[in-house]
Amino acid sequence: MNLLCSPAPSPIMPTMIGPQPVLHFLNRDRGVVKKLIALLALGCGTGHVRTVEPMAPVEQGLAFVDVSIVPMDADHVLEHQTVLIRGDRIAALGPAASTRVPDGTTRIDGHGKWLMPGLVDMHVHLDDADDGTLYVANGVTTIRNMWGTPQTLATRADYAAGRALGPTVYTTGPILDGKPPVWPGSLAIENAEEADKELTAEKAAGYDFVKVYSRLGKDAYLGILAAARKYGLRVVGHVPEAVGLDGVLAAGGQESIEHLNGYLMAVQEDHSPALGKPEVGANSRVALAHVDDAKLADIVRRTKAAGVWNCVTLVFFERFAALDDRDALLRLPAVKYVSPEQLADWDPKKDFRMQGMTTKDFATVRALVAFDERVTRALRDAGARLLLGTDTSNPFVIAGFAVHEELALLVEAGLTPFEALRAGTTDAAEFLHTEREFGRVAPGLRADLILVDGNPLADVHNAARASGVVLRGQWLPAVKLEAALDRLAKDRAWPPASATGGGADWFHDAPPLALTGGQVAWRATFNVSFAGTPTGATRLAVEVHKDGRRTIVAQTAARPPRPKLSTLRLEIDPSGHASELTLDEDGKRHGTATASGGKAHFTGDLSGKPVTDEIPMGADDVFDRFDAATLLPIAERAFQLAPGATAVVRGVLVFLAPVASVKPGVKDESYEITRKTDGAHGEHTYDFVDQTPFGKMSGAMVIDTDGHMVSVVYRASYGELKIERSSPPR
């Protein structure tokens, strides 16, 4: 089935060709790209992470007493057992009547409960570190991320070190696609030489898998397979259209296929009118009407013979098929853990890729879902290997919760509860080559476990009825996990409404601006929105000192996972040149950029990790954070332009956290600004092009007749980011 399912940095979405929707499902949510731009505009990364204290220190040990064990080595239950845990390992298990619990061990009553292995979601897009709470609270103790960035590696390290609550993470590197790639941020590979160079870098960075994608040419695909064998990396992902499912199976180097990609076109009748055409739009309906059952039986047999696994992600397709009734999806209980920005992004009425879809198109999607279920059953019956995966964070595919929905869908497709659970426990561990680490309840394995209130082998829904979770040996009872979920829901609904009825109170409980003692020349507040959805606010003051220096002091409030409160101090010398930018994010990350000796020097403490960086910086260059405060000096330069004139303002971007592939530190940037015709009230208007490490963005700026910035808009293909003054300067 040629559903271009991807990342992201996160949903299936039809692309648009003219007025007709193309049912090429691109699982990588545009929300990832949107989030990237929104994060950039707020000058920050995704560093807000949630921690939960374990009930008992690991060294004390745990004992589950008189519990029924679901070991997952076979379809059976061991009743009246005691399980002992030391450190992060299962130390022993045996009959409750004869297994001694050492003194000092924390005892957990397991009577009437079942202890099973933690679950593995084998297809996610870890775009938000706080999603770790959702995974763990749902018993997902391991994930495979399918579009990796430096931020993914940093989040993985935070989870592993206990700096944040989250599962063990395995991850691919960036998507490797053809030219042009489907998704911005993925890498175009055109030949074996480029493949070798990229996989050298991925191996050095520490990624676990290489992800191939839909537009790769055959030579590039085979070059990636060769480089992967050379460097000991494993290849997973889509079936490239130029290769086809038969070609992937014959090449013998790709170990998993995502979303049943390629199966629909591989089972067409010999004279099907769908052959030779993309599996999109009306051609999907044609293809569904010309499926050859004998070819389906043959392809699943050859899939098994090739040893290729399938991560089918049924919940992803089921959710997309239901988007024609978004109101029903908004009533899902887990929606309270989704931010308003993400929910707005999950609205097909606002998503240009879905706006052209008709009732007939959605009916086709539902028919494709039924076909996927049929292929899943055929693979199971043939003994081909299956993996549990969800494609979180596509529309309404919510981290952690979606795993249990996927389990139920696998059972509906014909698997037994044991087989469905095995796809996310022992089989996932086998695929990851970690059978001796986790996936079963057995001595010596890592203590990643779920204590549930019903037998999951009798009803797979019981896997969601958790009394608590053991994560790397730490016991997290349901009461602690519920408290963490409640805090996350509150954070994602934040900020509270203003007591005066003036909208959101972004600076609720924030301290006052930390002024430096100069005379306050003016103050202002700016609202920040992306694609029409409020995402934060900045309040600032401009101080003038007796020696002619100026200081801009600002606070930016945003909804987590971005730093909830960022503070900024920008120093400008008497000649109007930027001299120093000091930043703090939630008190967890600090950094200072100084201009001296023709360079920008950066030093920072990023959650306990020291970072230094430097790049050339001219005397007229500015510091930038895509923030109202750092845009003021740029607006000052623009205000000097005559109508029709153009100027280039060079800048130094400052980051305290990795954003996409950009590491923390200082990076080059430039604005090309052109003054346009004045507005009706004499305000100055400008167009600009901003060249950044992430490419170009166009935009517009408005400055009032007093020279004060009114608004700045950054325009990208996925929406507008607007910084707009909400109060007059005073």
C-alpha positions in Angstrom: 0.0 0.0 0.0 1.7 3.2 -1.2 0.7 5.4 1.8 3.6 7.7 2.1 3.7 7.5 5.8 6.3 9.4 7.6 7.5 11.5 10.2 8.1 14.3 13.0 10.3 15.9 13.7 4.3 13.9 13.1 0.4 12.7 10.6 -0.9 11.2 7.4 -2.1 13.8 5.2 -3.1 14.0 1.6 -1.0 16.3 -0.5 -2.7 18.5 -3.0 -2.4 18.5 -6.7 -4.7 21.2 -8.1 -8.1 20.9 -6.5 -7.9 17.2 -6.0 -6.7 15.6 -2.8 -4.0 13.0 -3.3 -4.4 10.1 -1.0 -0.7 9.8 -0.6 -0.6 9.5 3.2 2.4 11.3 4.6 2.6 10.2 8.1 5.1 12.8 9.1 2.9 15.5 10.6 3.2 18.9 9.2 2.9 19.8 12.9 6.5 18.9 13.3 7.5 21.5 10.7 5.1 23.9 12.3 6.5 23.3 15.7 10.0 23.8 14.4 9.1 27.3 13.1 7.2 28.2 16.2 10.1 27.1 18.4 12.4 29.2 16.3 10.2 32.2 16.5 10.3 32.0 20.3 14.1 31.5 20.2 14.0 28.2 22.1 14.0 24.5 21.8 12.0 21.7 23.5 13.8 21.6 26.7 10.9 21.5 29.2 10.9 17.9 30.6 8.8 16.3 33.3 10.3 14.1 36.1 8.6 11.8 38.5 10.2 10.6 41.7 10.3 6.8 42.2 8.5 5.5 45.2 11.6 3.8 46.5 15.3 4.1 45.7 16.4 1.4 43.2 18.9 0.0 45.7 16.2 -0.9 48.2 14.8 -3.4 45.8 11.2 -4.3 45.0 9.1 -7.4 45.5 5.7 -8.1 43.8 4.2 -10.7 46.1 1.5 -13.3 45.1 1.1 -11.9 41.6 0.1 -13.6 38.4 2.9 -13.4 35.9 2.4 -13.0 32.1 5.9 -13.9 31.1 5.3 -13.7 27.3 7.5 -16.6 26.6 4.3 -18.5 25.7 0.6 -18.0 25.9 0.2 -18.8 29.5 0.1 -17.3 33.1 2.1 -18.3 36.1 -0.1 -17.8 39.2 0.8 -17.0 42.8 4.3 -15.9 42.1 6.8 -13.5 43.8 9.1 -11.4 41.6 12.2 -9.8 43.1 13.9 -6.7 41.6 17.4 -5.5 42.3 18.7 -2.3 40.7 17.2 -2.2 37.2 17.0 -6.0 36.8 14.6 -8.8 37.6 16.6 -10.8 40.2 14.4 -13.8 40.7 10.9 -15.1 40.5 9.2 -18.2 42.0 6.2 -19.5 43.9 5.0 -17.0 46.5 4.8 -19.7 49.2 8.5 -20.5 48.9 10.2 -17.3 47.6 11.8 -15.3 50.4 11.6 -11.5 50.3 14.8 -10.0 51.7 14.5 -7.5 54.6 14.3 -3.9 53.5 12.6 -4.7 50.2 9.6 -2.6 49.2 6.7 -5.1 49.0 3.9 -4.6 46.5 0.8 -6.7 46.9 0.2 -8.5 43.6 -2.8 -10.5 44.7 -5.5 -10.3 42.1 -3.2 -8.6 39.6 -1.1 -9.5 36.6 2.6 -8.6 36.0 3.5 -8.3 32.3 6.5 -6.9 30.3 6.5 -3.2 29.4 5.2 -2.4 25.9 7.3 -1.2 23.0 5.9 1.3 20.4 8.0 0.6 17.3 6.9 3.6 15.3 6.7 7.0 16.9 7.8 10.6 16.3 9.3 11.9 19.5 8.8 15.6 18.9 8.0 16.6 22.5 10.1 15.4 25.5 7.1 15.7 27.8 5.4 12.9 25.8 7.6 10.6 27.9 5.0 11.0 30.6 2.3 9.7 28.3 4.3 6.8 27.2 5.3 5.6 30.7 1.9 6.2 32.2 0.5 3.8 29.6 3.1 1.2 30.2 5.2 2.0 27.1 8.8 1.5 28.4 10.6 1.5 25.1 10.0 3.3 21.8 11.6 3.4 18.3 11.7 7.0 17.0 11.4 7.2 13.2 12.9 10.6 12.4 16.0 11.4 14.5 17.7 14.7 15.2 20.3 15.9 17.7 17.3 16.8 19.9 16.2 13.2 19.9 19.6 12.1 21.1 19.5 14.7 23.8 16.1 13.6 25.0 17.2 10.0 24.9 20.1 10.8 27.2 17.8 12.8 29.5 15.4 9.8 29.9 18.2 7.3 30.4 19.9 9.5 33.1 16.6 10.1 34.9 16.6 13.8 34.2 13.2 13.4 32.7 10.5 10.7 32.7 10.5 8.7 29.6 11.0 5.3 27.9 14.2 3.8 26.5 14.7 5.3 23.1 15.9 3.7 19.9 16.0 6.0 16.9 16.7 6.3 13.2 18.6 9.3 11.8 17.0 11.8 9.5 14.8 10.6 6.7 16.8 9.7 3.5 14.8 10.5 0.5 15.2 11.4 -3.2 15.3 14.9 -4.7 13.2 16.8 -4.0 12.4 15.1 -0.6 8.9 14.8 0.5 9.5 16.6 3.8 11.6 19.6 4.6 14.5 18.6 6.9 15.0 15.2 5.4 18.1 14.5 3.3 18.2 13.9 -0.4 20.5 11.0 -1.4 21.1 10.6 -5.1 24.0 8.1 -5.3 26.2 5.7 -3.4 28.8 8.3 -2.6 26.3 10.5 -0.9 24.9 7.5 1.0 28.3 6.5 2.3 29.0 10.0 3.5 25.7 10.3 5.3 25.8 6.9 6.9 29.4 7.7 8.2 27.9 10.7 10.0 24.9 8.8 11.3 27.1 6.0 12.7 29.3 8.6 14.4 26.3 10.5 15.8 24.9 7.3 17.5 21.7 6.6 15.6 20.5 3.0 15.7 18.7 2.7 12.3 18.8 4.3 8.9 15.4 5.3 7.5 14.7 5.2 3.8 11.8 7.0 2.1 9.5 7.1 -0.8 11.4 9.1 -3.5 14.7 7.4 -3.3 16.0 6.3 -6.7 17.1 2.6 -7.1 20.8 3.4 -7.2 20.6 5.6 -4.1 18.6 2.9 -2.3 21.1 0.2 -3.1 23.9 2.6 -2.1 22.3 3.1 1.3 22.0 -0.7 1.8 25.6 -1.1 0.9 26.8 1.6 3.2 24.6 0.3 6.0 26.2 -3.2 5.7 29.6 -1.5 5.7 29.0 0.5 8.9 26.9 -2.0 10.8 23.7 0.0 10.6 20.2 -1.4 10.1 17.8 -0.1 7.4 14.1 0.4 8.0 11.3 2.6 6.5 9.2 3.0 3.4 9.3 1.2 0.1 10.7 3.6 -2.4 8.4 3.9 -5.4 11.3 3.4 -7.8 12.2 0.1 -6.2 8.8 -1.4 -5.3 8.0 -4.1 -2.7 9.4 -6.8 -4.9 12.6 -4.9 -5.3 12.9 -4.3 -1.5 12.4 -8.0 -0.7 14.9 -9.1 -3.4 17.5 -6.6 -2.3 17.6 -8.2 1.2 18.8 -5.3 3.2 15.8 -3.5 4.6 14.6 -5.1 7.8 11.2 -3.5 8.5 8.6 -1.9 6.3 6.3 0.7 7.8 2.6 1.1 7.3 2.3 -1.8 4.9 3.9 0.5 2.3 4.0 -1.1 -1.2 1.5 -4.0 -0.6 -1.5 -2.6 -2.5 0.4 -2.1 -5.8 2.2 -5.4 -5.4 -1.0 -7.4 -5.4 -2.7 -5.8 -8.5 -4.1 -8.0 -11.2 -1.9 -8.4 -14.3 -4.1 -6.0 -16.3 -5.2 -3.7 -13.6 -5.7 -0.1 -14.9 -4.0 1.1 -11.6 -0.7 -0.3 -12.6 1.9 2.2 -13.7 0.2 5.1 -11.9 0.9 6.5 -8.5 -1.2 5.0 -5.7 -3.1 8.3 -5.1 -6.6 9.8 -5.4 -9.0 8.0 -7.6 -6.3 5.5 -8.5 -6.5 4.1 -5.0 -10.1 3.3 -5.6 -9.2 1.6 -8.8 -6.4 -0.4 -7.2 -8.7 -1.6 -4.4 -11.0 -3.0 -7.0 -8.3 -5.0 -8.8 -6.6 -6.9 -6.0 -5.4 -10.4 -6.9 -5.9 -12.7 -4.0 -3.3 -15.2 -5.3 -0.7 -12.4 -5.5 -1.5 -11.4 -1.9 -0.9 -14.9 -0.7 2.4 -15.0 -2.7 3.7 -11.6 -1.4 3.1 -12.4 2.2 4.8 -15.8 1.7 7.8 -14.0 0.2 7.8 -11.4 2.9 8.2 -14.2 5.5 10.9 -15.9 3.4 12.8 -12.7 3.2 12.7 -12.2 6.9 11.3 -8.7 6.6 9.1 -7.4 9.4 6.1 -5.1 9.1 5.1 -2.4 11.5 1.5 -2.0 10.3 0.3 1.2 12.4 -3.4 0.5 11.9 -4.4 3.1 14.4 -2.8 5.8 12.3 -4.9 4.9 9.3 -8.0 4.4 11.4 -7.7 7.9 12.9 -7.1 9.6 9.5 -10.2 7.8 8.1 -12.2 9.3 11.0 -11.1 13.0 10.4 -14.3 13.7 8.6 -15.9 13.7 12.0 -13.4 15.6 14.0 -15.9 16.5 16.7 -16.1 12.9 17.7 -12.3 12.7 17.9 -12.2 15.8 20.1 -14.2 13.8 22.6 -11.5 11.2 23.1 -10.5 11.2 26.8 -6.8 11.6 26.0 -7.3 14.8 24.1 -6.9 16.7 27.4 -3.1 15.9 27.1 -2.8 17.6 23.7 -1.9 21.3 23.5 -4.3 23.7 21.8 -1.7 24.4 19.1 -1.5 20.7 18.3 -5.3 20.3 18.2 -5.6 23.3 15.9 -3.1 21.6 13.6 -5.2 18.5 13.6 -8.2 20.3 12.0 -8.7 19.2 8.4 -10.6 22.4 7.7 -7.4 24.4 8.3 -5.1 21.9 6.7 -4.7 22.7 3.0 -3.8 19.0 2.4 -7.2 17.9 3.6 -9.4 20.7 2.5 -10.2 19.1 -0.9 -11.2 15.8 0.5 -14.7 14.7 -0.3 -17.0 12.2 1.4 -16.0 9.7 -1.4 -12.3 10.3 -0.5 -12.9 9.5 3.1 -14.8 6.4 2.1 -11.7 5.3 0.1 -9.5 5.8 3.1 -11.8 3.5 5.1 -11.6 1.0 2.3 -7.8 1.2 2.5 -8.1 0.6 6.3 -10.0 -2.6 5.6 -7.4 -3.6 3.1 -4.7 -3.1 5.7 -6.5 -5.3 8.1 -6.8 -7.9 5.5 -3.0 -7.8 4.7 -2.2 -7.8 8.5 -4.3 -11.0 8.9 -2.6 -12.6 5.8 0.8 -11.8 7.2 -0.1 -13.3 10.5 -1.5 -16.4 8.9 1.7 -16.8 6.8 3.9 -16.5 9.9 5.4 -13.3 8.7 6.7 -11.1 11.6 4.7 -8.1 12.9 5.6 -5.2 15.1 3.4 -3.0 17.3 3.5 0.6 16.2 1.3 3.7 16.1 2.9 6.5 14.1 2.4 8.9 17.0 2.1 12.0 16.6 -0.3 12.0 13.7 -3.8 13.5 14.1 -5.4 12.1 17.2 -2.7 9.4 17.5 -1.8 10.3 21.1 1.4 9.1 22.7 1.0 6.1 24.9 -2.8 5.8 24.6 -2.5 4.9 20.9 -0.6 1.8 21.8 -3.6 0.2 23.5 -5.8 1.2 20.6 -3.4 -0.4 18.2 -3.4 -3.6 20.3 -7.2 -3.8 20.0 -7.1 -3.2 16.3 -4.5 -6.0 15.8 -6.9 -8.3 17.6 -9.8 -7.1 15.4 -7.6 -7.9 12.4 -7.3 -11.5 13.5 -4.4 -11.8 16.0 -5.0 -13.4 19.4 -4.3 -11.2 22.4 -1.1 -13.0 23.0 0.0 -12.4 19.4 -0.8 -8.8 19.6 1.0 -8.3 22.9 4.0 -10.3 21.5 4.3 -7.8 18.7 5.0 -5.2 21.3 7.1 -7.2 23.8 9.1 -10.3 22.9 9.0 -9.8 19.1 9.9 -6.1 19.4 12.9 -7.1 21.6 13.9 -9.7 19.1 13.8 -7.2 16.2 15.9 -4.7 18.3 18.3 -7.6 19.1 17.7 -7.0 22.8 16.2 -10.3 23.8 18.6 -10.4 26.8 17.6 -6.9 27.9 13.8 -6.8 28.0 10.5 -8.1 26.5 9.8 -10.9 28.9 9.4 -11.4 32.7 12.4 -13.5 33.4 15.5 -13.3 35.8 18.3 -11.2 34.4 16.2 -9.0 32.2 15.6 -5.3 32.7 12.8 -4.5 35.0 10.4 -2.8 32.6 7.1 -4.1 33.7 3.4 -3.2 34.0 1.2 -4.3 36.9 -2.4 -4.6 35.5 -5.8 -5.3 37.0 -6.9 -7.9 34.6 -5.5 -10.8 32.5 -4.3 -9.2 29.2 -4.2 -12.6 27.5 -8.0 -13.0 28.1 -8.7 -9.4 27.0 -6.1 -7.2 25.5 -7.8 -4.1 26.8 -6.6 -5.2 30.3 -3.1 -4.1 29.3 -4.4 -0.5 29.7 -5.6 -1.1 33.3 -2.3 -0.3 35.0 -1.9 -0.2 38.8 1.6 0.9 38.2 4.7 0.7 36.0 8.3 -0.4 36.7 10.6 1.7 34.5 14.3 0.5 34.6 13.7 -0.8 38.1 11.8 2.2 39.5 8.3 1.6 40.8 5.8 4.2 39.7 2.4 3.5 41.2 -0.8 4.7 39.5 -1.2 7.5 41.9 2.1 9.1 40.9 1.5 8.5 37.3 -1.9 10.1 37.5 -0.4 13.1 39.3 2.2 13.5 36.5 -0.6 13.2 33.9 -2.6 15.9 35.7 0.4 18.2 35.7 1.0 17.6 32.0 -2.7 18.3 31.2 -2.5 21.6 33.2 0.7 22.6 31.4 -0.7 21.9 28.0 -3.8 23.9 28.8 -1.7 26.7 30.2 -1.9 29.7 30.5 -5.0 30.5 32.6 -7.5 33.1 31.5 -6.8 36.6 32.5 -8.8 37.8 35.6 -9.7 41.0 33.7 -11.2 39.0 30.8 -8.5 40.1 28.4 -7.6 36.7 27.1 -4.8 34.5 28.3 -2.7 35.5 31.3 0.7 34.4 29.9 2.7 36.0 32.7 0.6 34.4 35.5 2.9 34.0 38.6 5.9 35.4 36.6 8.3 37.7 38.5 8.5 41.4 37.4 11.0 42.4 34.7 14.5 42.5 36.2 15.3 46.1 35.2 19.0 47.2 35.4 18.6 50.7 36.8 18.4 52.8 33.6 15.6 55.2 32.7 12.7 53.2 31.1 12.2 54.8 27.7 9.2 52.6 26.9 7.5 49.3 27.5 5.3 47.1 25.4 3.8 43.6 25.2 3.7 41.5 22.1 1.5 38.4 21.4 2.9 35.5 19.5 0.8 33.2 17.3 1.3 30.5 14.7 -1.2 29.7 12.0 -3.7 31.8 13.9 -3.2 30.0 17.2 -1.8 31.9 20.2 1.5 30.3 21.3 3.0 32.8 23.7 3.7 36.4 24.6 6.7 38.7 25.2 6.8 41.8 27.5 9.8 44.1 27.4 11.2 47.4 28.6 13.9 49.5 26.9 16.2 51.3 29.4 18.5 54.2 28.6 21.7 54.7 30.8 23.5 57.9 31.5 26.5 56.8 29.5 24.4 56.3 26.4 24.0 52.5 26.6 20.7 50.9 26.2 19.4 47.7 27.8 16.4 45.7 26.5 15.0 43.5 29.2 12.3 41.0 28.2 10.3 37.9 29.3 8.8 35.5 26.9 6.1 33.1 28.1 5.1 30.0 26.2 3.3 26.8 26.7 5.4 23.8 27.5 7.3 21.9 26.1 8.9 25.2 25.2 10.4 26.9 28.2 7.5 28.3 30.2 9.4 31.5 31.0 12.5 32.7 29.1 14.3 35.9 30.2 16.5 38.0 28.0 18.8 41.0 28.4 20.2 42.7 25.3 23.0 45.3 25.8 23.5 47.9 23.1 26.5 50.3 23.3 26.3 54.1 22.9 27.0 53.7 19.1 24.0 51.5 18.7 26.0 48.2 18.3 24.9 45.0 20.1 27.5 44.1 22.8 25.9 41.3 24.8 22.9 39.0 24.9 22.1 37.1 28.1 19.5 34.3 28.2 17.8 32.0 30.7 15.2 29.4 30.0 13.1 28.1 33.0 16.2 28.4 35.2 17.6 25.3 33.5 19.6 26.7 30.6 21.7 29.8 30.6 23.8 31.4 28.0 25.6 34.6 27.1 26.7 35.8 23.7 29.2 38.7 23.5 30.5 40.7 20.6 34.2 41.4 20.7 37.2 41.2 18.4 35.2 40.7 15.3 33.5 37.6 16.7 30.4 36.5 18.6 31.5 34.4 21.6 28.9 32.1 23.2 29.2 30.3 26.6 26.4 28.4 28.2 25.3 25.9 30.8 22.6 23.8 29.2 21.1 21.6 31.9 24.5 21.0 33.4 26.3 20.6 30.1 28.8 23.4 29.3 28.8 24.7 25.7 31.0 27.1 23.9 30.8 28.4 20.4 31.9 31.4 18.2 31.5 32.7 14.8 32.6 36.0 13.0 30.4 39.0 13.8 30.7 42.4 12.3 30.3 45.7 14.2 26.9 46.3 12.6 25.6 42.8 13.1 22.7 42.2 15.5 21.9 39.4 17.9 18.6 37.6 17.1 16.3 35.1 18.7 13.2 35.6 16.4 11.9 37.4 19.5 10.2 40.8 19.9 13.1 42.1 22.0 15.9 41.2 19.5 13.8 42.4 16.6 13.7 45.9 18.0 17.3 46.8 16.8 16.4 45.4 13.4 13.3 47.6 13.3 15.5 50.6 14.1 17.6 49.9 11.1 14.5 49.5 8.9 13.0 52.7 10.1 15.9 54.7 8.6 15.2 53.4 5.1 13.6 55.7 2.5 10.6 54.4 0.6 11.6 51.8 -1.9 15.1 51.4 -0.4 16.6 48.0 0.6 19.1 47.2 3.3 20.7 44.0 4.5 21.0 43.5 8.2 23.3 40.7 9.3 22.6 38.8 12.4 23.8 36.2 14.8 21.2 33.7 15.9 21.6 32.4 19.5 20.2 29.0 20.7 20.2 27.4 24.1 18.9 24.0 22.8 19.3 22.1 19.6 16.5 22.9 17.0 16.3 20.3 14.2 19.9 19.7 13.1 21.2 23.0 14.5 23.3 22.6 17.7 23.2 25.1 20.6 25.4 28.2 20.1 25.6 31.0 17.6 24.7 30.8 13.9 24.8 33.2 10.9 21.6 34.9 9.7 20.7 37.9 7.5 17.6 40.0 6.7 17.1 41.7 3.4 14.6 44.4 4.2 12.7 46.6 1.6 10.5 49.6 2.6 7.2 49.6 0.9 4.4 52.2 0.6 3.3 53.7 3.9 0.1 52.6 5.5 -3.1 54.6 5.8 -2.0 56.2 9.1 1.5 56.9 8.1 3.0 53.7 9.5 6.0 52.3 7.7 5.6 48.9 6.0 8.4 46.5 4.9 8.9 43.2 3.2 11.9 41.1 4.1 13.6 37.8 3.3 15.3 36.1 6.3 18.1 33.7 5.4 18.6 31.3 8.3 20.4 27.9 8.9 17.0 26.4 8.1 16.5 28.1 4.8 14.7 31.2 3.7 11.6 32.7 5.1 9.8 35.7 3.7 8.0 38.2 6.0 6.6 41.6 6.6 7.2 44.3 9.3 5.1 47.3 10.4 6.6 50.2 12.4 4.6 53.1 13.7 5.3 56.8 13.0 7.3 57.0 16.3 9.7 54.3 15.2 8.2 51.6 17.5 7.7 48.1 16.1 4.1 47.1 15.6 4.3 43.6 14.1 6.5 41.1 12.4 5.2 38.2 10.4 7.3 35.2 9.2 5.7 33.3 6.3 6.4 29.7 5.6 4.6 27.1 3.5 3.0 25.6 6.6 1.6 28.8 8.1 2.4 32.3 9.4 4.2 33.1 12.7 3.1 36.5 13.9 4.6 38.7 16.6 2.1 41.6 17.2 2.1 44.4 19.7 -0.9 44.1 22.0 -0.3 47.3 24.0 0.8 50.7 23.0 4.4 51.7 24.0 4.4 53.6 27.3 
